[in-house]
């Protein structure tokens, strides 16, 4: 069987944990080539991480015959352009979150995938881990009763550096696009519906949102809150759902492999849910392989990606 051949668009620091390391543990996936704006940087990256070849530039990579799927790990501001170009070149795409800059770009990307007939998957790796899959299953089962409230938070202290992408407005930086997108996606996934944005607050520093919070209202009167911060004193990622029969709590829903607590309380009785298993990135790559083999439909991307970007646009507008 021919392995799935992946080309890395961008010598990004997320590429090794997200793609290279998980691929190295499988015999049905191979990372064949990398491209970066600076060919010397791409060459150094390839040598360090064992990537076999270096493409002259982004365009050369997406037109190579030894690439089946392009991993777009570029700054958010470049996601739409190069995702669409890769799809038009006949490649499938795994695009890092946030998907793009706004909902209009998301619609254009999804339309390009539909025209090309190729998979386009958004890289919300956490959603494919057993922890989040189980959380969605529990909420959908009705075990918690009529839902009342959902809250999620993701904070990561990110020291200001003018060269740090997350502090660069021109490259799509900011807390909401890098951190807050996770809580927003999680609450949308759990409720299974799209929210109205009641209110939002943004703290701007160095030209980007350094902290963002939003109050949401889902169909059926479910209240929602999300928040994120690059100024927080310590990392934190929590998720909470409350119904009239019980509640669900997860500490570190984003990277359970780095330690996670997952409890469900119903009728006053609390139980723990399993949190072990492959890493989120291994789970993501497994899903990609299944999709590419035609054995599964993408959980991420498509209408979900458009709705996610529309919700992000609405939060920005409300703030």
Secondary structure per residue as TSV (DSSP state, phi and psi in degrees):
chain	resnum	aa	ss	phi	psi
A	1	X	-	360.0	131.3
A	2	X	-	-71.7	129.1
A	3	X	-	-69.6	156.6
A	4	X	E	-70.7	124.2
A	5	X	E	-103.0	120.7
A	6	X	E	-111.7	134.7
A	7	X	E	-109.9	135.6
A	8	X	E	-96.4	116.3
A	9	X	E	-93.8	98.2
A	10	X	S	108.7	129.4
A	11	X	-	-87.0	61.8
A	12	X	-	-84.1	149.9
A	13	X	H	-69.0	-17.7
A	14	X	H	-78.4	-21.7
A	15	X	H	-60.9	-42.9
A	16	X	I	-60.2	-53.7
A	17	X	I	-68.1	-33.0
A	18	X	I	-78.8	-33.6
A	19	X	I	-129.1	-52.7
A	20	X	I	-64.2	-49.3
A	21	X	H	-64.7	-49.2
A	22	X	H	-59.0	-38.3
A	23	X	H	-66.0	-33.2
A	24	X	H	-66.9	-16.8
A	25	X	T	-92.4	1.5
A	26	X	-	-123.7	154.6
A	27	X	S	-103.0	3.2
A	28	X	S	-111.1	11.8
A	29	X	E	-139.2	138.4
A	30	X	E	-140.8	136.5
A	31	X	E	-90.5	112.9
A	32	X	E	-93.9	-29.1
A	33	X	E	-160.5	154.3
A	34	X	E	-133.9	148.9
A	35	X	E	-134.2	145.9
A	36	X	-	-141.2	165.7
A	37	X	S	-59.9	-35.5
A	38	X	S	-105.3	109.8
A	39	X	H	-55.9	-34.0
A	40	X	H	-65.9	-38.1
A	41	X	H	-66.6	-40.0
A	42	X	H	-62.6	-40.8
A	43	X	H	-64.9	-42.1
A	44	X	H	-65.2	-40.7
A	45	X	H	-62.1	-46.0
A	46	X	H	-61.6	-42.5
A	47	X	H	-65.3	-40.8
A	48	X	H	-68.2	-37.1
A	49	X	H	-108.8	7.7
A	50	X	T	73.3	28.9
A	51	X	-	-83.0	132.8
A	52	X	S	-66.2	-34.5
A	53	X	E	-144.8	164.4
A	54	X	E	-125.5	129.6
A	55	X	-	-87.7	152.7
A	56	X	S	-63.1	-36.5
A	57	X	S	-162.2	-179.3
A	58	X	H	-59.7	-44.4
A	59	X	H	-63.0	-40.1
A	60	X	H	-63.1	-39.1
A	61	X	H	-64.5	-46.7
A	62	X	H	-69.9	-13.7
A	63	X	T	-102.9	6.8
A	64	X	-	-75.0	146.1
A	65	X	T	-76.6	-17.7
A	66	X	T	-98.7	26.1
A	67	X	-	-126.9	120.9
A	68	X	S	-96.5	-34.6
A	69	X	E	-136.4	134.0
A	70	X	E	-101.9	127.0
A	71	X	E	-93.9	114.5
A	72	X	E	-93.4	99.8
A	73	X	-	-109.4	25.8
A	74	X	S	-78.2	169.5
A	75	X	-	-56.0	149.7
A	76	X	G	-52.8	-36.3
A	77	X	G	-62.2	-19.0
A	78	X	G	-104.6	-2.2
A	79	X	H	-60.4	-49.9
A	80	X	H	-61.6	-49.1
A	81	X	H	-57.0	-50.2
A	82	X	H	-83.8	-25.0
A	83	X	H	-64.5	-47.4
A	84	X	H	-62.7	-43.8
A	85	X	H	-62.6	-40.1
A	86	X	H	-65.9	-42.3
A	87	X	H	-62.8	-42.8
A	88	X	H	-66.5	-22.3
A	89	X	T	-85.3	3.2
A	90	X	T	89.2	13.3
A	91	X	-	-98.0	147.4
A	92	X	E	-75.1	160.1
A	93	X	E	-136.9	134.2
A	94	X	E	-109.3	109.2
A	95	X	E	-105.6	127.0
A	96	X	-	-60.5	154.3
A	97	X	S	-82.7	161.5
A	98	X	S	-62.8	149.2
A	99	X	-	-50.9	-42.4
A	100	X	-	-170.4	-161.0
A	101	X	S	-89.1	-26.0
A	102	X	S	-164.6	174.1
A	103	X	H	-66.7	-32.5
A	104	X	H	-62.3	-42.9
A	105	X	H	-63.4	-39.4
A	106	X	H	-60.8	-42.6
A	107	X	H	-62.3	-40.8
A	108	X	H	-65.3	-38.8
A	109	X	H	-66.4	-45.8
A	110	X	H	-65.0	-40.0
A	111	X	H	-62.7	-38.4
A	112	X	H	-64.3	-39.4
A	113	X	H	-64.7	-40.3
A	114	X	H	-66.3	-41.0
A	115	X	H	-64.4	-40.2
A	116	X	H	-77.8	-21.7
A	117	X	T	67.5	31.9
A	118	X	-	-120.2	148.3
A	119	X	-	-65.5	140.9
A	120	X	E	-131.5	111.6
A	121	X	E	-117.0	132.6
A	122	X	E	-87.5	138.8
A	123	X	-	-87.4	55.2
A	124	X	-	-84.8	76.3
A	125	X	G	-54.7	-36.5
A	126	X	G	-57.9	-33.4
A	127	X	G	-66.5	-19.9
A	128	X	G	-98.4	-5.7
A	129	X	S	-74.6	155.3
A	130	X	H	-60.4	-29.1
A	131	X	H	-63.5	-51.7
A	132	X	H	-73.0	-34.8
A	133	X	H	-60.1	-41.8
A	134	X	H	-69.4	-39.2
A	135	X	H	-60.6	-45.1
A	136	X	H	-61.3	-40.8
A	137	X	H	-63.5	-43.6
A	138	X	H	-63.6	-46.5
A	139	X	H	-63.3	-43.0
A	140	X	H	-67.2	-25.6
A	141	X	H	-70.2	-19.2
A	142	X	T	87.1	4.3
A	143	X	T	-59.3	-32.4
A	144	X	T	-84.3	-3.0
A	145	X	-	82.3	-157.2
A	146	X	S	-69.4	123.6
A	147	X	E	-71.6	141.3
A	148	X	E	-119.4	-40.1
A	149	X	E	-152.0	144.3
A	150	X	E	-141.0	134.8
A	151	X	E	-139.2	145.1
A	152	X	E	-149.3	147.6
A	153	X	E	-142.4	143.3
A	154	X	E	-145.7	112.8
A	155	X	E	-118.3	137.4
A	156	X	-	-142.8	119.9
A	157	X	-	-67.3	121.1
A	158	X	-	-125.5	105.8
A	159	X	-	-62.0	139.4
A	160	X	-	-65.2	131.9
A	161	X	-	-149.3	125.1
A	162	X	T	-61.9	-17.0
A	163	X	T	-96.9	-5.4
A	164	X	-	-75.8	122.9
A	165	X	G	-55.3	-37.6
A	166	X	G	-70.9	-12.7
A	167	X	G	-104.9	10.8
A	168	X	-	-111.1	111.5
A	169	X	G	-63.8	-34.6
A	170	X	G	-69.8	-14.4
A	171	X	G	-112.4	16.2
A	172	X	T	81.4	25.7
A	173	X	-	-74.3	-179.4
A	174	X	S	123.2	157.7
A	175	X	H	-67.3	-41.1
A	176	X	I	-63.4	-45.1
A	177	X	I	-72.0	-28.1
A	178	X	I	-98.4	-36.5
A	179	X	I	-112.6	-53.2
A	180	X	I	-64.0	-21.2
A	181	X	H	-60.1	-31.7
A	182	X	H	-66.9	-54.5
A	183	X	H	-56.8	-41.4
A	184	X	H	-61.9	-46.6
A	185	X	H	-64.3	-37.3
A	186	X	H	-65.4	-45.8
A	187	X	H	-68.2	-36.1
A	188	X	H	-63.5	-42.0
A	189	X	H	-65.8	-40.6
A	190	X	H	-69.9	-43.8
A	191	X	H	-77.2	-28.9
A	192	X	T	72.2	28.5
A	193	X	S	-154.0	170.7
A	194	X	-	-100.7	139.3
A	195	X	-	-91.5	157.5
A	196	X	E	-92.6	142.7
A	197	X	E	-90.8	112.7
A	198	X	E	-76.0	-46.0
A	199	X	E	-160.7	162.7
A	200	X	E	-153.3	151.4
A	201	X	E	-132.6	137.1
A	202	X	E	-129.2	134.7
A	203	X	E	-106.0	115.0
A	204	X	E	-91.8	135.5
A	205	X	E	-145.1	136.4
A	206	X	T	55.1	32.2
A	207	X	T	84.5	2.7
A	208	X	E	-130.8	164.1
A	209	X	E	-75.8	117.0
A	210	X	E	-88.9	-26.5
A	211	X	E	-142.7	140.7
A	212	X	E	-143.0	140.3
A	213	X	E	-139.6	154.5
A	214	X	E	-148.6	144.3
A	215	X	E	-104.0	127.1
A	216	X	E	-119.4	158.5
A	217	X	E	-135.0	119.4
A	218	X	E	-95.9	161.1
A	219	X	T	-53.9	145.0
A	220	X	T	85.7	5.3
A	221	X	T	79.9	20.2
A	222	X	E	-78.1	123.3
A	223	X	E	-83.9	142.3
A	224	X	E	-135.0	148.7
A	225	X	E	-140.8	137.4
A	226	X	E	-133.1	154.7
A	227	X	E	-155.7	158.0
A	228	X	E	-155.9	155.2
A	229	X	E	-155.3	137.4
A	230	X	S	-96.9	0.1
A	231	X	S	-106.7	0.9
A	232	X	-	-64.6	153.0
A	233	X	S	-72.7	-22.2
A	234	X	S	-152.8	157.4
A	235	X	-	-67.9	144.1
A	236	X	E	-158.8	138.4
A	237	X	E	-144.6	109.4
A	238	X	E	-129.0	151.6
A	239	X	E	-141.2	136.0
A	240	X	E	-144.1	133.6
A	241	X	E	-132.3	133.4
A	242	X	E	-125.0	132.1
A	243	X	E	-122.5	-179.2
A	244	X	S	-77.7	-4.9
A	245	X	S	-112.7	-18.3
A	246	X	E	-179.7	-171.5
A	247	X	E	-145.7	160.7
A	248	X	E	-129.0	132.3
A	249	X	E	-131.1	131.6
A	250	X	E	-131.7	126.6
A	251	X	E	-102.7	120.2
A	252	X	-	70.0	65.5
A	253	X	S	-77.9	-13.4
A	254	X	S	-86.0	-39.1
A	255	X	-	-134.5	68.9
A	256	X	G	-55.5	-25.8
A	257	X	G	-65.5	-14.6
A	258	X	G	-100.4	16.7
A	259	X	-	111.1	128.9
A	260	X	-	-155.6	143.2
A	261	X	E	-121.3	127.1
A	262	X	E	-134.5	109.2
A	263	X	E	-126.3	150.5
A	264	X	E	-128.0	129.8
A	265	X	E	-119.4	119.7
A	266	X	E	-133.4	130.3
A	267	X	T	52.8	38.6
A	268	X	T	79.7	0.3
A	269	X	E	-108.2	128.9
A	270	X	E	-109.1	134.8
A	271	X	E	-129.1	153.8
A	272	X	E	-94.9	144.1
A	273	X	-	-105.9	149.2
A	274	X	-	-61.4	143.3
A	275	X	-	-128.2	3.3
A	276	X	-	-83.4	-172.1
A	277	X	S	114.2	-171.2
A	278	X	S	-60.9	160.5
A	279	X	-	-66.4	164.4
A	280	X	H	-59.6	-37.8
A	281	X	H	-71.6	-34.5
A	282	X	H	-66.2	-40.8
A	283	X	H	-63.6	-38.1
A	284	X	H	-64.7	-46.3
A	285	X	H	-65.2	-37.2
A	286	X	H	-60.8	-41.9
A	287	X	H	-64.1	-42.3
A	288	X	H	-59.7	-44.7
A	289	X	H	-61.0	-44.0
A	290	X	H	-63.2	-40.8
A	291	X	H	-65.2	-46.5
A	292	X	H	-64.6	-29.0
A	293	X	T	-84.1	-4.4
A	294	X	T	79.7	14.4
A	295	X	S	-95.1	-5.5
A	296	X	S	-151.6	154.3
A	297	X	-	-93.8	144.5
A	298	X	-	-60.8	132.1
A	299	X	S	-79.8	-28.8
A	300	X	S	-118.8	149.4
A	301	X	S	104.7	-169.7
A	302	X	H	58.1	-135.4
A	303	X	H	-60.7	-34.0
A	304	X	H	-63.8	-42.2
A	305	X	H	-66.3	-39.6
A	306	X	H	-64.5	-45.4
A	307	X	H	-65.1	-36.6
A	308	X	H	-62.7	-45.5
A	309	X	H	-68.8	-33.6
A	310	X	H	-64.5	-37.8
A	311	X	H	-68.1	-39.9
A	312	X	H	-63.2	-42.5
A	313	X	H	-59.3	-41.7
A	314	X	H	-66.6	-37.4
A	315	X	H	-64.3	-44.0
A	316	X	H	-61.9	-42.7
A	317	X	H	-65.3	-39.7
A	318	X	H	-68.7	-30.4
A	319	X	-	-80.3	360.0
